[in-house]
Structure formats: C-alpha cells, structure tokens
Amino acid sequence: MINSMEDQIRFMLRQERQELNDDPDYDAMWRRIESKLSSSIASDDVMTSARVKKPLAVKIIPIACAAVLLAAAPAMAGVTIDWGALWRGESISDAISHGLGEELQETVVSGNIPFTITGVAADDYFMNVLFQLDLPPLADNDYIVFESVQLTNKEGREFGVESQLRADASATDSLIGVFQAENKLGGNKEHYDLKVNNLKLYKYRSFPLGVNPLDALHQPFALPYALGTESGLEVTNVIRSKGKLVITYEIDPVSHGEWQPAALSILTGSGDSVGEEFGVVLRTVPNGRVVKQSTFVLSDAELADAELAVTTAEVVSEVKAEWRFSFNVDRNDSLEAIYVNRLNEAVTTNDALMRFKELVVTPIDIRLPFDEDPAKSAGGAPYPRIEYEKQSLIIDGLEVEGWLGTPDLNNRYFSFQPPEWYDDWSQVPITLKLSERLVTDLNDKTSLIALRAPSSERQRAETRIGSFKLHIDYYMDGDDLITETSSEDRRFRSVTPYLYDEGKKIVPQFNPAPPSGNGTGIQVDRYTSAPKGDLELRILLYEWSDPDASTELNLQ
C-alpha cells in the first residue's frame, strides 16, 4: 500500500512527468495532482488547514435505546490508556488533557460490550472523538472493524466518519480508537447523534498457487471459489535484485462472500507467510482486472523454497450490537488561533520549491503551511529543482518528524506532533530541518539512445546522464516493449523516459514506486503495442538523491 501522502504525491508526479511535453507546465501538473488527491485519499490522511478554533465545551448524553447506560461513575477512572497507537491519538489526548477539549467518561453497553467515549477535541476542520471498548472473549482474529458508524446533526445532516480501531497495549481484551468527522460548527452550539453498529472480526487466509514466484511469469491461475466465481490472476513481470522481489500482476476483484480484496503473498518452506513490503494498484485494464505491483524482501534461501500465494481476509465472526450517543458541542470565538507566527521570508528562504509563510499551533498539531515559489516552480524555471524527503521540527531541543497534509486544492503544509505543550509558544525556540535532498534535473534534449530492433531477447544500451552511468536493458514482451533502467550509483532514483518513432512520442504506462524506489535499483517501464524495428529512447528528466544533505531554518 501507499504509506503516506508524500508517497502518493511522488507517484502522481511520476505519472504526470510521463505526460509532459518538452516544456512542462508544473503549475498545471500540480493542479491535476491535487485534484486526484482530493478525490482519492481517505480522511485519515487529510489533515487540517492553518487556522484553529477555541477549545470545545462538550456535553455527552448517552441514550438508552438498544443499550444500557452504566452508572455515572467513570468506567476507566485511574486507568492509563496508550493513545499513541492511534494516528494522531496522542496529540488528541494531549489536547484534551491541556484543556483544549473535554475529558469524558461516559459508557454505553450493548452486546455485552461496554463502549466508552473518553474525550473530544477539535480544530477548524475535524472533530475527534476518542473511545475505548472492553471486549469479552472473541473468536481468533487478525483485526476488527465496525460495520457502520453514523453521525448526524439536529437537522438530520449526515457526516462522513473515519474510524481507527487498535488493540490497547495497556490492557488485554481492550480496543481503543478515534472517530474523525468534518467539523461544520456554524454557530455556538451544535447537537450530534452518534450510532455505531456491530463488530466484524477478520482473519487472514492464504491460498497457495503451487508455483515458485520466479516460475510464475505469464502463467494463468484460477483463484479459489471463495474469492469469486471464475476469478483469476496472471503475473506479468518479475524482477529479482538486491534481496527484493518485485511482482507485477493482474487479478480479478473479489466478488463472493465476506472477503476483503486479495493480494499476492509468498509462503516460505517453513510455512511462514511473507506479505508485501510495498504494494500499489497501478490501474484497471479493460477486462475489469486490477493491475497491482508487490515488492517482497526475501533471502535467496527463502526464495528457493518459496511458493506464490494469494492472501485475503474473511469474516470469521460478528458481534451484534448498537451503541447510541447524543451530545452537544459549544464553542465561542471559533476563528481565533491558539498561536500564529508570521514568518519573515528572508529567514525561511531555501533552495527547495517551498515558501513558508507562517507557523501555526492548533489544538491537535503544529503546522507549517507552504506554497511553491513561482520563480522555482513555473514551467520555464531553471533546473535542477530541489525537494526534501524528510521534514522535522526541533522544538526547544527536541526533534519531531513531520508529514505532509493537503486539506484542499489550495493548501499544503507539514504537520508535527508537539513533544511538549507550552502556555506561551512565542518563547519556544523552533527550527525547521529539511533533509534527504531529492534533485530533479533536465537531461540534454539532444540525447537519444538507440534501441536496435527490440526482440524477445534481452539487449542492453548504455548512456551517461550527468554523473550517472545508466544501463538500459530492453526486450519485447508480446507486443509490448519493456525497458529496465538501472545504475551502480546508489544515489540514482528514476528517469522520465519516452520513445521516439519517426518523430512520434510514445510514453510508457504509469508504473509508480516508493520515493526511495522499489528496492531493486531497477526502474521498469512498459510501452504497450510498441512499433517494430529500430527505436530511439529519450530521457527528459532524471532524479537523484543526496541523503546526507540537509538545511536548517530558524523559525523563531
């Protein structure tokens, strides 16, 4: 799976670059990328904008519908819960404990399961409700989800809710979680009804395919009936390099029973199941199959005795229950930020595309909004262009790593979890550290690489771009041309190539990889229905990393 927003933007950048002309329009490219992000990411990954509101005053009123209200005594009094297992859980808990929300201990029981709302905190975009469940003995499972979560206001408007549910490390037979919903308080008070239905317990199950992964290329496999009638899988590409195994395959969607989407896995000779280190959905082909790519970490000994398998998750048990809560949210002066420092552009100037304008402290996080310097990002701007893959804040001597947030098409920022909370943030020294530099440079436009009559036999062309010597292996896979680009230099990341055939430009299929590559050091590109005979390859852009490079900006 794609592991972060930064990863997803990098994938989309690579896709966009494959569609560029000789003079790329980066403004238009980013608009397209942001449009895709806004429609594809889950709310867990969408962070909030650079304005916050004052703390909530929340009153929770449990209602005994299909549930039993416990006594008013706090069900979890004296118990310390490790909220750090949740995405932003520790920040939400810290906000509540510092008076920027409401600490609650209200419990409703249904299906013999006590459900406790422990606290609520919000910023200008999201309302976050922390909760905890005490579970009876349940069937063996790998993970648990709610069947449905519904949040409505007094007008009956329903809000989308994203749920996190994790095992509580501080207690056995306990789950903790957070509900996150869009915060649309228009006035000083809002009433909400929350209804949570049923628990579904899932267990992973692997279906062996009876073949070593290295021998699976272009073999069709019929999947078990449990994964869908007349469903199948076909491996279209296999790469083995540097302890990594990258498999590209087509698979029919799961269409039968209570199953989750399937993915490839590998069974070792010892019976262990090895899941993918990195996986991504590339596209859907006309026949409805999904094209996926999975990267595995395997030793040569493990691979020699390995068997390809398909792993999915099935419902093994269900707990029928319905928990209902009703609560009011009060807030005044909702547009006032906790702390905002307007940054001096002279202080925040850097060699990357980013311009930082302000430092914002919200009840949930610290944000550093940025936009792109037009002098560095416009289509005609000079190369090379600099980005940094890691961002961290040094807050009063403590360093915390950040992540990228994109609440809408016009806002991007880095978000950081405060290591400590301060009553007066203006007196706290804060430094932004940008590290692991990534450089995108423009290749010589006259540089063309000859591909001599590609056939099913693997051939190699070599070229030099900047300080990098590149090897380009190429061969035909049916009617498609495959190129595999690599370099012995570990700093090399990727290229943006396309074919020239009698003056016509042909771009490869979209083939994303993590920002650091797929681990093999080989970039694979597929050109569908490639022309026959001699061809020419052009590399427009190339990326390389400087992992030791860093820069620091003293924000205050």
Summary of the structure (lengths in Angstrom):
residues: 556
radius of gyration: 26.3
end to end distance: 37.3
largest distance: 80.9
contacts: 1733
relative contact order: 0.15
helix: 12%
strand: 51%
